[in-house]
Amino acid sequence: MTSVAYAVSDVHGHVDELRSVLSATGLTDSAGRWTGGRSTLWFLGDYVDRGPDGLAVIDLVIDLQAGAAAAGGRVGALLGNHEVQFLAAHRFGYEPVAALAPYPDWHTGWQAFGGQQTDLDGLQRDQLDWLRGLPALSRHGETLLMHSDTDRYLELGATVDTVNAETARVLGSANLDDWVRLCDVLSSRHAFQDDARLDRVLGSYAADHLIHGHTPVPANRPFRYADNRATAIDGGVFEGGQLLLTTL
């Protein structure tokens, strides 16, 4: 197929829907093997929670990364807020965390937002290591890729590299306050309805357009807004919507 760059977000454990949309686009065959050649595919976070099989989604993305690399293509993946909650539930369990009130601990809070115990119970070391290695931001050309529609990434750093370095530090930290802060940042939304806040993000991270997930769109198609400088692609699959695959 012709080399094209795509992005999809917020799969939330719906692995069958993911296989279907990737196959329909020609990026994979019916068995989920990469057939996209030199194309690029970005996942913008939230692989787990709210759906039937988050671990199968993770495994599929890992396999696609290997298959794409072998074919001269690329599959990139970013961290979402649900991965932070999932990793925190795994690491800290029922340890009390006052800052999470009204939830007493990470495990309880994670479950309240759609955490699936089968994912936590079945988590393997390779999946855990992969999740811990996910960056928070990336650029594809002049397009900024991010999970959440928030300018609070700027609290983590003023460049893509510093944000990702700080994210990696937190994911390796035993400091509960660090984890709460990172989760707060990635759970924020609706910043880019304000042009000034969008300007700050695009300027700091050297981009002229951004694509994000996290906030479901009102129609089953990518939603372009802010004079076409921002595109939202969370189709709300966990609420009966669709996975929205967009070109970059």
C-alpha positions, 0 to 999 in steps of 0.5 A, spaced: 500 500 500 502 507 499 506 510 505 501 514 509 501 516 516 495 514 521 493 515 528 488 512 532 486 512 540 482 510 546 481 502 544 480 501 551 480 493 550 476 493 544 481 488 540 476 486 535 474 493 533 481 494 532 483 488 528 477 490 524 478 497 523 486 496 521 484 490 516 479 495 513 484 500 512 489 495 509 494 496 515 493 489 517 491 482 514 485 479 517 489 475 522 492 482 525 499 481 521 502 488 519 501 489 511 502 497 511 508 496 508 512 503 509 506 506 512 506 509 519 501 508 525 500 512 531 496 509 537 495 515 542 494 511 549 488 508 553 489 501 551 486 498 557 480 499 561 473 499 560 473 494 555 474 486 554 481 485 553 486 490 554 492 485 554 490 483 547 490 490 545 497 491 548 500 484 545 497 486 538 500 493 538 507 490 540 506 485 534 504 491 529 511 494 532 515 489 530 511 487 523 512 494 521 519 495 523 521 489 519 517 492 513 520 499 513 514 502 516 513 504 523 508 503 529 508 508 535 505 508 541 503 514 547 501 513 554 494 515 556 491 516 563 488 509 563 495 506 563 498 511 568 492 508 573 493 501 571 500 501 572 499 505 579 494 500 581 499 494 579 505 498 583 501 501 589 495 496 590 491 498 596 496 502 599 492 509 602 493 515 598 489 521 601 490 525 595 486 520 591 480 522 595 474 520 595 478 513 593 482 511 598 487 507 594 490 506 587 486 500 586 479 502 588 480 509 584 482 505 577 476 500 578 472 506 579 474 508 572 473 502 568 479 498 570 478 490 569 481 485 574 482 480 569 487 485 565 491 486 572 491 479 574 494 477 567 499 482 566 506 479 564 513 482 564 513 484 557 507 488 557 509 491 564 515 493 561 512 496 554 507 500 558 513 503 562 517 505 556 511 509 553 512 516 551 507 522 553 508 526 547 511 525 540 511 529 533 510 527 526 513 532 522 509 538 524 503 535 527 504 534 535 501 527 537 498 527 544 493 523 548 489 528 552 487 535 550 490 539 555 496 544 556 498 541 562 503 537 559 507 544 560 507 542 567 512 536 565 516 540 561 517 545 555 519 540 550 517 534 547 524 530 550 523 533 557 516 531 557 518 524 556 524 524 560 519 527 566 514 521 564 519 516 564 522 518 571 515 518 574 513 511 571 520 509 575 518 512 581 516 510 588 513 517 590 506 517 590 505 524 589 509 524 583 504 519 580 498 523 582 500 529 579 502 525 572 495 522 573 492 529 574 495 532 568 493 526 563 486 526 566 485 534 564 481 536 558 478 541 554 484 546 554 484 547 546 477 551 546 481 556 548 486 559 542 491 562 547 492 555 551 493 552 544 498 557 541 502 555 548 502 548 546 503 548 539 509 554 540 512 550 545 512 543 542 514 546 535 508 544 531 502 547 527 497 542 528 495 537 534 491 530 534 489 528 541 484 522 544 481 522 551 475 526 550 470 523 546 467 526 539 460 528 538 460 524 531 463 518 528 468 522 525 475 525 527 473 532 529 477 538 527 476 544 531 480 551 533 481 553 525 483 546 524 489 546 528 486 541 533 483 534 531 480 529 536 479 522 535 476 519 541 470 515 538 468 513 544 468 505 543 467 503 550 460 507 549 458 504 543 461 508 538 467 507 533 474 507 533 476 513 529 482 512 524 485 518 521 490 520 517 496 525 519 
